[in-house]
Amino acid sequence: MQISGRVQSCCVALVFALTTASAVKQLKSIHDLKKINFGQTVPKHSLVLLHWFANVVNIDNNNIVRLTFNPNSGDYGSHHYGNYEGLLDPPPPGQQYYTLGNLNQGSSELPDHVVHSQGEYAGRNLDRIILRVRNHNTGRQRLQRVYQVYITQHYAASENHGTMYDLHNTYCITTDLLRQIQEFSVGTDQQPLSALRDDFQSNADDFQLRHIKLSWGELACLALFLFIVIEDKYCPKRASKGPQRSVRNNIETDYAIDNKYHPKRASTEPQRSVRNNIQSHYVVEIPEHLLYSDDGIHLQVTTGTNGKARIIWNGVPQHRLENGAMVVLFRNNKDNEASSTYKYISNKESGSFDTSVPLNDGLQARLHKVRIKYCFWKVVGEEICRGPEFKNPQTATNIGNYGAKLQLFVKDGKACARLFVQKSFTEWRSEFVNSWVGFYTSSDKATNEYSWWQWQWAIKFKPNTDVKDFFYDVYDFHSELAIAPGVQARFMLSNKDVRATTISSWR
């Protein structure tokens, strides 16, 4: 028996409706959320939208979810959803579906971080939330009850499905999952990140938590939520520091860490896996004549505060800033391993960055592209250009008419003095028996105002066999005075008889 085309179409539609309604998966926990291919088949912006929604509804002690806005009035871009394609089960009498999340219609009410999400979380205005609520206009005087919550998305235009929703990427969100997401509320009353990490047994380490806090500020809990759902499964297991708390109901600016320069401290900490290390694959050695640049960019390492290295940059063009750039500190021009001392320079074409790395000969600043790792963590990307190595002064000051010279240099962030004594000046020890070298914080200091205990007898300087000079013997003294702009060394022949002064504007 033949079936008419109209009846056949109705049968197909009925089968489609029954199939689609029963095919919607239910997500009961964050663990279930982690199974979804966000960023592949589902927009990552869906998580941002869902996080906002979970934190804008009320859930009482009886697990009843109520709206704090009126969908009949079009709040947050909401409007009636007819379910004509049979995506969901037909609503019971007295209830109906609403959809919300249209970034064009709700942009004036939705939070800025939802409407203007950046990078991989930027919305293409495809994802939506569907609600099943009681079908009457209660106004704003009474909170409207929610019976079902779904996340879904429109098909992309290239898929030629019109404005239909994608059945295969539609999920029912349970009240338990909404409660879990509420624990990641943002703002001034948000929970400590470490507590959330432990409650949800995340693999985020302390470094990642600090970076999240510094980078995301009041949205830090949202960032940790995103991290847990999308990236946690790819992270190495965090070393346990004791029993884990149970999961309830079933993710300078600027941060620098300098363990590379502090081997004692670094050796007491567990080594992170390769996935968590700053990537160094993009670092290549550049010939000296290319050091200064790309597009007129200038980079320099100089003296900062308390003996630490300071990076100065200027002339970074706008197109570099728009694509993301950071300044990175390296040991020297031959160093091919990017350190963990870096600063994302945002939209600043010029500026400075005081690192926590002791100033030393050879340090070099380089400009790199920014690479995003673990959703939001900015790490060192491809190199753009580099500046010259930091060099100690190569000139020395003559000590009177004697065959000797005085030089100021820095070692591990400390002011040091170097004596060059002509090899023919064999009587220098007897000539300088009462001579001494003092260190001063500025040229304004009187001779007797040298830094406390920062001086040494000239004849007690130690031989330096590393510096080779055909005409001079070399002797060094390392003080404990932190190097800083204006620091100088003075050579006294005896008492207050100053015979040599290094330049006071040093670096």
Summary of the structure (lengths in Angstrom):
residues: 507
radius of gyration: 33.0
end to end distance: 96.6
largest distance: 125.0
contacts: 1499
relative contact order: 0.08
helix: 24%
strand: 27%
